[in-house]
Amino acid sequence: MDNIAIELRGIDKSFGLVHANRNINLKVGKGTIHGIIGENGAGKSTLMSILYGFYQADRGEILVDGKAVSIRDPNAAISVGIGMVHQHFMLVENFTVLENVMLGAEDSQILNKGIAKARQELKRLEKEYALEVNPDAVIEELPVGLQQRVEILKALYRRADILILDEPTGVLTPPEADHLFRILDQLKAQGKTIILITHKLREIMAVTDEVSVMRRGEMVATRTTRETSVEELAELMVGRRVLLRVEKGESKPGDVKLAVKGLTVRDSRGVTMVDDVSLEVRAGEIVGIAGVAGNGQSELLEAIAGIRKAAFGAVLLNGEPVDVRGHADPAELRERGLAHVPEDRHHVGLVLKFEECENAILGYHHDPRFAKGMFLDVDAIRKDAEEKIAKYDIRPPNARLRTANFSGGNQQKVVLAREMEQDPDVLIIGQPTRGVDVGAIEFIHKRIIEMRDQGKAVLLVSVELDEIRSLSDRILVMFSGRVVGERSPEATEGELGLLMAGVEGRKEAAE
């Protein structure tokens, strides 16, 4: 027991008819990195929410350092040395780094003394754990990689010895993820215990000492990482053998379905985010756009979809112009055969307070299949949702459940099902598998390939280079708002990485 930081015994939790955790037993060694993996909806985030006090278990016991503890809320978790870095950061965006670190943990009634003490402690933590960040920087001005450091600093500032990280690389670029892993190694070397929740098996193999696998609310296996494999873990997660690579035949490009010509897009501050971009996507091909997040990919997709106004340029859909510089209407574009899976499912793709069946027709609710004159046909809507749930394996299979109560990966499936099942001519997708587990990734990739083989034109944006290389027939790389190069899927990760950093792009432009 001396070497066990956390022990869970018989943890059980239900939400109505959904049995999220079933008799979970888990031991996490001190000073180790312990991975917890499972499909979306397997119950891993629920389990960690119980450990951090967001939920209380219906049954079971939690031991910290061998002693039974009652964790009724996050303050109780913090008091026993547990900190959590959430998938969606819990930061006040218009506060500084220092203010966010102090928030809720002010040490002095005299604010100036509290600030001075916090600043000194923050500097110590930054130096000790290689977590450098400007304490006076405003959160909304920091890239996501630095925002995540602030979340880790918040936990360390509260004297956390056990850190829970929930899908920590979901919004990070590959270089940012590599830096995070170096930080985790440093924390481990300092004696911290880390619980890492992720669906990325390569990360599990790279950084963990042990890994536990959950499936449908149960803990099905724990392995020493060096004694297992990606293939075994994938099979344990899903309950069957999983194809870890994309199988596809040669593309057969047809007519140009989507053409972008000299498109320039500016943000609300007047800063150019998309700079004179031109591209074509043909029927029966997938064009992938690679690039570090924040280099104009999001704004490009939004302009094509009619969500964001363009300053200059033109877009043609099936040879007909789209009024991207005036009043392009996303609803009209949907009727013309354009489907859009947005990068941000929470703010653009879904209304989280709506039921699953309502989100399943969002944007298509005027379709005669779902409406009777001025009124919606509720029975038809629910029947359609149930068919999509079955086809896309959305869990739990409940069309009446609020979408906020689904895991992130299942929320993504709701959006994909809605857009893909409209049989569009052109499908534009931003980050198709963000926060999605290995079994769902396999399914989503197959569906994207199927759409290509049905003659659809697919424009794909992803920060996952493996995904871009395996799905795309042609790869465009964006840097600083411009397309800086085109490559085949056979291009190496290093070659694409140089283009993403703008190095090779500048050289090609000079030549």
C-alpha positions as CSV (number, residue, x, y, z in Angstrom):
1,M,0.0,0.0,0.0
2,D,3.0,2.3,0.6
3,N,3.5,2.6,-3.2
4,I,-0.2,3.2,-4.1
5,A,-1.3,6.8,-4.6
6,I,-4.9,6.1,-5.6
7,E,-7.1,3.1,-5.1
8,L,-10.7,2.8,-6.2
9,R,-12.7,-0.1,-4.9
10,G,-16.1,-1.2,-6.3
11,I,-17.0,2.2,-7.8
12,D,-20.5,2.2,-9.3
13,K,-22.4,5.0,-10.9
14,S,-25.6,5.3,-12.8
15,F,-27.4,8.2,-14.5
16,G,-31.0,7.1,-14.8
17,L,-31.0,4.0,-17.0
18,V,-27.4,4.6,-18.1
19,H,-24.9,2.5,-16.0
20,A,-21.8,4.6,-16.5
21,N,-19.4,2.8,-14.1
22,R,-19.8,-0.9,-13.0
23,N,-17.9,-2.1,-10.0
24,I,-14.6,-0.4,-11.0
25,N,-11.4,-1.4,-9.2
26,L,-8.2,0.5,-9.9
27,K,-4.7,1.0,-8.4
28,V,-2.4,3.8,-9.4
29,G,1.2,3.6,-8.2
30,K,3.0,6.6,-6.7
31,G,5.3,8.6,-9.1
32,T,3.9,6.8,-12.2
33,I,2.0,7.9,-15.3
34,H,-1.0,5.6,-15.5
35,G,-3.1,5.7,-18.7
36,I,-6.9,5.1,-18.8
37,I,-8.3,4.4,-22.2
38,G,-11.6,3.3,-23.7
39,E,-14.1,4.1,-26.3
40,N,-16.2,7.3,-26.1
41,G,-18.9,6.5,-23.6
42,A,-16.9,3.8,-21.9
43,G,-17.1,5.7,-18.6
44,K,-13.6,6.9,-18.1
45,S,-14.4,10.6,-17.8
46,T,-17.2,9.7,-15.3
47,L,-14.8,7.7,-13.2
48,M,-12.3,10.6,-13.1
49,S,-15.1,13.1,-12.3
50,I,-16.0,10.9,-9.3
51,L,-12.3,11.0,-8.2
52,Y,-12.3,14.8,-8.5
53,G,-15.6,15.3,-6.8
54,F,-17.8,16.4,-9.6
55,Y,-20.0,13.3,-9.2
56,Q,-20.4,11.1,-6.2
57,A,-20.4,7.3,-6.7
58,D,-23.6,5.3,-5.9
59,R,-21.3,2.7,-4.3
60,G,-17.7,2.1,-3.7
61,E,-14.6,3.5,-1.9
62,I,-11.7,5.9,-2.7
63,L,-8.4,5.6,-1.0
64,V,-5.6,8.2,-1.2
65,D,-2.2,7.1,0.2
66,G,-3.9,4.1,1.7
67,K,-6.5,6.1,3.6
68,A,-10.2,6.1,2.8
69,V,-11.4,9.6,1.9
70,S,-14.8,11.2,1.1
71,I,-14.6,13.5,-2.0
72,R,-17.8,15.3,-2.0
73,D,-16.7,18.2,-4.3
74,P,-13.5,19.5,-6.1
75,N,-12.4,21.4,-3.0
76,A,-12.3,18.1,-1.1
77,A,-10.3,16.5,-3.9
78,I,-7.8,19.4,-3.8
79,S,-7.5,19.1,0.0
80,V,-6.2,15.5,-0.4
81,G,-3.8,16.5,-3.2
82,I,-5.8,15.7,-6.4
83,G,-5.8,18.2,-9.3
84,M,-7.5,18.0,-12.7
85,V,-6.7,19.5,-16.0
86,H,-9.9,19.3,-18.1
87,Q,-10.3,18.7,-21.8
88,H,-12.0,22.0,-22.1
89,F,-10.0,24.5,-20.1
90,M,-11.5,26.0,-17.0
91,L,-9.9,29.5,-17.4
92,V,-11.3,33.0,-17.3
93,E,-10.2,34.3,-20.7
94,N,-10.0,38.0,-19.9
95,F,-8.0,37.3,-16.7
96,T,-4.2,37.1,-16.6
97,V,-2.3,33.9,-16.0
98,L,-1.5,35.0,-12.4
99,E,-5.2,35.9,-11.7
100,N,-6.3,32.5,-13.0
101,V,-3.8,30.7,-10.9
102,M,-4.9,32.6,-7.8
103,L,-8.6,32.4,-8.5
104,G,-10.2,30.4,-5.6
105,A,-6.9,30.0,-3.8
106,E,-6.2,33.5,-2.5
107,D,-3.9,33.3,0.5
108,S,-4.3,36.7,2.0
109,Q,-7.0,39.1,3.0
110,I,-4.7,41.9,1.9
111,L,-4.8,41.4,-1.9
112,N,-1.4,43.0,-2.7
113,K,0.3,40.6,-0.3
114,G,-1.6,37.7,-1.8
115,I,-0.6,38.7,-5.3
116,A,3.1,39.1,-4.4
117,K,3.1,35.7,-2.7
118,A,1.3,34.1,-5.7
119,R,3.8,35.6,-8.2
120,Q,6.7,34.3,-6.2
121,E,5.3,30.8,-6.0
122,L,4.3,30.8,-9.7
123,K,7.9,31.7,-10.6
124,R,9.2,28.8,-8.5
125,L,6.8,26.3,-10.1
126,E,7.6,27.5,-13.6
127,K,11.3,27.0,-13.0
128,E,11.0,23.6,-11.2
129,Y,8.7,22.0,-13.8
130,A,9.8,23.8,-17.0
131,L,6.3,25.4,-17.3
132,E,7.4,28.9,-18.4
133,V,4.6,31.3,-19.2
134,N,4.3,35.1,-18.8
135,P,2.3,35.6,-15.5
136,D,0.9,38.9,-16.8
137,A,-0.3,37.6,-20.2
138,V,-4.1,37.6,-20.7
139,I,-5.4,34.0,-21.3
140,E,-7.3,34.8,-24.5
141,E,-4.1,36.0,-26.1
142,L,-2.2,32.8,-25.4
143,P,-2.1,29.7,-27.7
144,V,-3.8,26.6,-26.4
145,G,-0.5,24.9,-25.5
146,L,0.3,27.7,-23.1
147,Q,-3.2,27.8,-21.8
148,Q,-2.8,24.1,-20.9
149,R,0.4,25.0,-19.0
150,V,-1.7,27.5,-16.9
151,E,-4.1,24.7,-16.0
152,I,-1.2,22.5,-14.8
153,L,0.2,25.4,-12.9
154,K,-3.2,26.0,-11.2
155,A,-3.1,22.4,-9.9
156,L,0.5,22.5,-8.8
157,Y,-0.2,25.9,-7.0
158,R,-2.9,24.1,-5.0
159,R,-0.2,21.5,-3.9
160,A,-1.5,18.7,-6.1
161,D,0.5,15.5,-5.9
162,I,-1.9,13.6,-8.2
163,L,-2.8,15.1,-11.5
164,I,-5.6,13.9,-13.7
165,L,-5.3,15.0,-17.4
166,D,-8.5,14.5,-19.5
167,E,-7.7,14.2,-23.3
168,P,-4.8,16.7,-22.8
169,T,-3.6,16.6,-26.5
170,G,-7.1,17.0,-28.1
171,V,-6.4,20.7,-29.0
172,L,-2.6,20.6,-29.3
173,T,-0.4,20.4,-32.4
174,P,2.2,17.6,-32.6
175,P,5.1,19.9,-31.3
176,E,2.9,21.1,-28.4
177,A,2.0,17.5,-27.5
178,D,5.7,16.6,-27.5
179,H,6.4,19.4,-25.1
180,L,3.6,18.4,-22.9
181,F,5.0,14.9,-22.6
182,R,8.4,16.3,-21.6
183,I,6.6,18.2,-18.9
184,L,4.8,15.0,-17.7
185,D,8.2,13.3,-17.5
186,Q,9.5,16.2,-15.4
187,L,6.5,16.0,-13.1
188,K,7.0,12.3,-12.7
189,A,10.7,12.7,-12.0
190,Q,9.6,15.1,-9.2
191,G,7.5,12.4,-7.6
192,K,4.1,13.5,-9.0
193,T,1.5,10.8,-9.9
194,I,-0.3,11.4,-13.2
195,I,-3.5,9.8,-14.5
196,L,-3.8,10.3,-18.3
197,I,-7.1,9.9,-20.0
198,T,-6.7,9.6,-23.8
199,H,-7.9,7.8,-26.9
200,K,-4.6,8.1,-28.7
201,L,-2.8,4.8,-28.3
202,R,0.5,6.0,-29.6
203,E,0.6,8.5,-26.7
204,I,-0.2,5.8,-24.2
205,M,2.7,3.7,-25.5
206,A,5.0,6.7,-25.5
207,V,4.5,8.1,-22.0
208,T,2.7,5.7,-19.6
209,D,4.1,3.1,-17.2
210,E,0.8,1.2,-16.9
211,V,-2.5,1.4,-18.8
212,S,-6.0,0.4,-17.8
213,V,-8.7,-0.3,-20.3
214,M,-12.4,0.4,-19.9
215,R,-15.2,-0.9,-22.0
216,R,-18.9,-0.1,-21.6
217,G,-18.5,1.1,-18.0
218,E,-16.3,-1.8,-16.8
219,M,-12.6,-2.1,-16.2
220,V,-11.6,-5.0,-18.5
221,A,-7.8,-5.0,-18.2
222,T,-4.7,-3.4,-16.8
223,R,-1.3,-3.8,-18.6
224,T,2.3,-2.8,-18.0
225,T,2.8,-0.6,-21.0
226,R,6.1,-2.0,-22.1
227,E,4.5,-5.5,-22.2
228,T,1.6,-4.7,-24.4
229,S,1.0,-3.3,-27.9
230,V,-1.2,-0.8,-29.8
231,E,-3.0,-3.7,-31.4
232,E,-3.8,-5.5,-28.1
233,L,-5.0,-2.3,-26.5
234,A,-7.2,-1.4,-29.4
235,E,-8.8,-4.9,-29.3
236,L,-9.4,-4.6,-25.6
237,M,-11.0,-1.2,-26.0
238,V,-13.4,-2.2,-28.7
239,G,-13.9,-5.9,-28.1
240,R,-12.8,-6.9,-31.6
241,R,-9.8,-6.5,-33.9
242,V,-9.5,-2.9,-35.1
243,L,-8.0,-1.8,-38.4
244,L,-5.4,0.8,-37.4
245,R,-4.7,1.9,-41.0
246,V,-7.0,3.3,-43.6
247,E,-7.6,1.0,-46.6
248,K,-8.6,2.7,-49.8
249,G,-8.3,2.2,-53.5
250,E,-7.1,4.7,-56.1
251,S,-9.2,7.8,-56.4
252,K,-11.1,8.5,-59.7
253,P,-11.4,12.3,-59.8
254,G,-14.2,13.7,-61.9
255,D,-15.5,17.2,-62.5
256,V,-14.6,20.1,-60.2
257,K,-17.3,20.4,-57.6
258,L,-15.7,23.1,-55.4
259,A,-13.4,25.9,-56.6
260,V,-11.9,28.6,-54.5
261,K,-10.2,31.5,-56.3
262,G,-8.1,34.1,-54.6
263,L,-10.0,34.0,-51.4
264,T,-9.0,36.5,-48.7
265,V,-10.7,36.5,-45.3
266,R,-10.2,39.0,-42.4
267,D,-11.2,38.6,-38.8
268,S,-13.1,41.1,-36.7
269,R,-9.9,43.0,-36.0
270,G,-9.2,43.4,-39.7
271,V,-6.3,40.9,-39.5
272,T,-5.9,38.8,-42.7
273,M,-6.4,35.1,-41.8
274,V,-6.8,33.7,-45.3
275,D,-4.5,35.3,-47.8
276,D,-5.3,34.8,-51.5
277,V,-6.1,31.1,-51.4
278,S,-7.0,29.1,-54.5
279,L,-7.9,25.4,-54.6
280,E,-10.1,22.9,-56.4
281,V,-11.8,19.7,-55.1
282,R,-13.1,17.3,-57.7
283,A,-15.8,14.7,-57.4
284,G,-14.4,11.4,-56.1
285,E,-11.3,12.9,-54.3
286,I,-10.3,14.0,-50.8
287,V,-8.2,17.1,-50.6
288,G,-6.6,17.4,-47.2
289,I,-5.3,20.7,-45.7
290,A,-2.5,20.3,-43.2
291,G,-1.2,23.0,-40.9
292,V,-0.7,24.1,-37.3
293,A,-4.0,25.3,-35.8
294,G,-4.5,29.1,-36.3
295,N,-3.0,29.4,-39.8
296,G,-6.3,30.2,-41.5
297,Q,-7.8,26.7,-42.0
298,S,-10.8,27.4,-39.8
299,E,-11.6,30.7,-41.4
300,L,-11.2,29.1,-44.9
301,L,-13.9,26.5,-44.1
302,E,-16.2,29.1,-42.5
303,A,-16.0,31.3,-45.6
304,I,-16.8,28.4,-47.9
305,A,-19.7,27.4,-45.7
306,G,-21.1,30.9,-45.7
307,I,-20.5,31.5,-42.0
308,R,-17.8,34.1,-42.4
309,K,-17.7,36.9,-44.9
310,A,-14.8,37.1,-47.3
311,A,-13.0,40.4,-48.2
312,F,-11.9,39.3,-51.7
313,G,-12.1,36.3,-54.0
314,A,-14.7,33.8,-55.2
315,V,-16.1,30.4,-54.5
316,L,-17.9,28.2,-57.0
317,L,-20.1,25.3,-56.0
318,N,-21.0,22.9,-58.8
319,G,-19.8,25.6,-61.2
320,E,-22.2,28.2,-59.8
321,P,-20.9,31.2,-57.7
322,V,-21.4,31.6,-54.0
323,D,-21.8,35.1,-52.7
324,V,-19.0,34.8,-50.1
325,R,-18.4,38.6,-50.2
326,G,-22.0,39.5,-49.5
327,H,-24.7,37.4,-47.9
328,A,-23.9,33.8,-48.5
329,D,-26.6,31.8,-46.7
330,P,-25.5,28.5,-45.1
331,A,-29.1,27.1,-45.5
332,E,-29.1,27.9,-49.2
333,L,-25.7,26.2,-49.6
334,R,-27.0,23.1,-47.9
335,E,-29.8,23.0,-50.4
336,R,-27.2,23.4,-53.2
337,G,-25.4,20.3,-52.0
338,L,-22.8,21.5,-49.5
339,A,-22.5,19.8,-46.1
340,H,-20.2,21.2,-43.3
341,V,-18.8,19.4,-40.3
342,P,-17.4,22.3,-38.2
343,E,-14.3,22.2,-36.1
344,D,-16.0,23.4,-33.0
345,R,-18.9,21.0,-32.4
346,H,-19.9,22.7,-29.1
347,H,-20.4,26.2,-30.4
348,V,-21.1,25.7,-34.1
349,G,-22.2,22.1,-34.7
350,L,-24.7,21.5,-31.9
351,V,-27.1,23.0,-29.4
352,L,-26.1,21.1,-26.3
353,K,-29.4,21.7,-24.5
354,F,-31.3,20.1,-27.4
355,E,-32.2,16.5,-27.5
356,E,-30.1,14.2,-29.7
357,C,-33.0,13.9,-32.2
358,E,-33.3,17.7,-32.5
359,N,-29.6,18.1,-33.2
360,A,-29.8,15.2,-35.7
361,I,-31.9,17.5,-38.0
362,L,-30.4,20.9,-37.1
363,G,-30.2,23.0,-40.2
364,Y,-32.3,20.5,-42.1
365,H,-35.5,21.0,-40.1
366,H,-37.4,22.5,-43.1
367,D,-36.9,19.3,-45.1
368,P,-40.4,17.9,-46.0
369,R,-39.4,14.6,-44.4
370,F,-39.4,16.4,-41.0
371,A,-42.1,19.0,-41.3
372,K,-45.8,19.1,-41.9
373,G,-46.6,22.6,-43.1
374,M,-45.6,25.0,-40.2
375,F,-45.2,22.1,-37.7
376,L,-42.4,19.6,-37.2
377,D,-43.2,15.9,-37.5
378,V,-41.9,14.7,-34.2
379,D,-42.4,11.0,-34.9
380,A,-40.4,11.3,-38.2
381,I,-37.7,13.2,-36.5
382,R,-37.3,10.6,-33.7
383,K,-37.4,7.7,-36.2
384,D,-34.7,9.4,-38.3
385,A,-32.5,9.9,-35.2
386,E,-32.9,6.3,-34.2
387,E,-31.8,5.2,-37.6
388,K,-28.7,7.4,-37.4
389,I,-27.9,6.2,-33.9
390,A,-27.9,2.6,-35.1
391,K,-25.9,3.3,-38.2
392,Y,-23.3,5.4,-36.5
393,D,-23.2,3.5,-33.2
394,I,-24.0,6.6,-31.1
395,R,-23.9,5.8,-27.4
396,P,-26.1,5.7,-25.3
397,P,-28.7,4.9,-28.0
398,N,-31.2,7.4,-26.7
399,A,-32.7,9.9,-29.2
400,R,-34.4,11.8,-26.3
401,L,-31.2,12.4,-24.3
402,R,-29.8,15.9,-24.2
403,T,-26.8,16.2,-26.4
404,A,-24.7,17.7,-23.5
405,N,-24.9,14.3,-21.8
406,F,-23.1,12.5,-24.6
407,S,-19.3,12.1,-24.6
408,G,-17.4,14.3,-27.0
409,G,-16.8,11.5,-29.5
410,N,-20.5,10.6,-29.6
411,Q,-21.4,14.3,-30.0
412,Q,-19.0,14.2,-33.0
413,K,-20.9,11.2,-34.4
414,V,-24.2,13.1,-34.1
415,V,-22.8,15.9,-36.3
416,L,-21.2,13.6,-38.8
417,A,-24.3,11.5,-39.2
418,R,-26.5,14.6,-39.7
419,E,-24.2,16.0,-42.5
420,M,-23.1,12.8,-44.2
421,E,-26.6,11.4,-44.4
422,Q,-27.8,14.4,-46.5
423,D,-26.0,12.9,-49.5
424,P,-24.2,16.1,-50.3
425,D,-22.1,16.8,-53.5
426,V,-19.4,18.5,-51.4
427,L,-18.5,17.7,-47.8
428,I,-16.1,20.0,-45.9
429,I,-14.9,18.7,-42.6
430,G,-12.9,20.3,-39.8
431,Q,-11.1,18.0,-37.4
432,P,-13.3,14.9,-38.1
433,T,-11.9,12.8,-35.2
434,R,-11.0,15.3,-32.5
435,G,-11.7,13.7,-29.2
436,V,-12.8,10.4,-30.8
437,D,-11.7,6.9,-29.8
438,V,-9.9,4.4,-31.9
439,G,-13.0,2.4,-32.8
440,A,-15.0,5.5,-33.8
441,I,-12.0,6.8,-35.8
442,E,-11.9,3.6,-37.8
443,F,-15.7,4.0,-38.5
444,I,-15.4,7.7,-39.4
445,H,-12.5,7.2,-41.8
446,K,-14.4,4.4,-43.5
447,R,-17.4,6.6,-44.0
448,I,-15.2,9.4,-45.5
449,I,-13.6,7.0,-47.9
450,E,-17.1,5.7,-48.8
451,M,-18.3,9.2,-49.6
452,R,-15.3,9.7,-51.8
453,D,-15.9,6.4,-53.6
454,Q,-19.6,7.5,-54.1
455,G,-18.3,10.5,-56.1
456,K,-18.5,13.1,-53.4
457,A,-15.9,15.9,-53.2
458,V,-14.3,16.1,-49.8
459,L,-12.3,18.9,-48.3
460,L,-10.7,17.9,-45.1
461,V,-8.9,19.9,-42.4
462,S,-7.0,18.2,-39.6
463,V,-4.1,18.8,-37.3
464,E,-3.4,15.1,-37.2
465,L,-0.8,14.5,-39.8
466,D,-1.4,10.7,-39.8
467,E,-5.0,11.4,-40.6
468,I,-4.2,13.8,-43.4
469,R,-1.7,11.4,-45.0
470,S,-3.9,8.3,-44.8
471,L,-7.1,9.9,-46.0
472,S,-6.1,12.5,-48.6
473,D,-5.6,12.0,-52.3
474,R,-3.8,15.4,-52.4
475,I,-2.4,17.4,-49.5
476,L,-2.3,21.2,-49.3
477,V,-0.3,22.8,-46.5
478,M,-1.3,26.2,-45.1
479,F,1.0,28.6,-43.2
480,S,0.2,32.1,-42.1
481,G,-3.1,32.1,-44.1
482,R,-1.5,31.0,-47.4
483,V,-1.3,27.7,-49.2
484,V,2.5,27.2,-49.2
485,G,2.7,23.8,-51.0
486,E,1.0,20.8,-52.4
487,R,2.2,17.2,-51.7
488,S,1.1,13.6,-52.4
489,P,0.0,11.4,-49.5
490,E,3.5,9.7,-49.7
491,A,5.2,12.9,-48.4
492,T,7.0,12.3,-45.1
493,E,6.0,13.8,-41.8
494,G,9.2,15.8,-41.8
495,E,8.6,17.2,-45.2
496,L,5.1,18.3,-44.3
497,G,6.4,19.6,-41.0
498,L,8.8,22.0,-42.7
499,L,6.0,23.3,-44.9
500,M,3.8,23.7,-41.8
501,A,6.5,25.8,-40.2
502,G,6.8,27.9,-43.3
503,V,10.4,26.9,-44.1
504,E,10.0,24.9,-47.3
505,G,7.1,27.2,-48.4
506,R,9.3,30.2,-48.4
507,K,12.0,28.3,-50.4
508,E,9.4,27.2,-53.0
509,A,8.1,30.7,-53.4
510,A,11.6,32.0,-53.9
511,E,12.3,29.4,-56.6
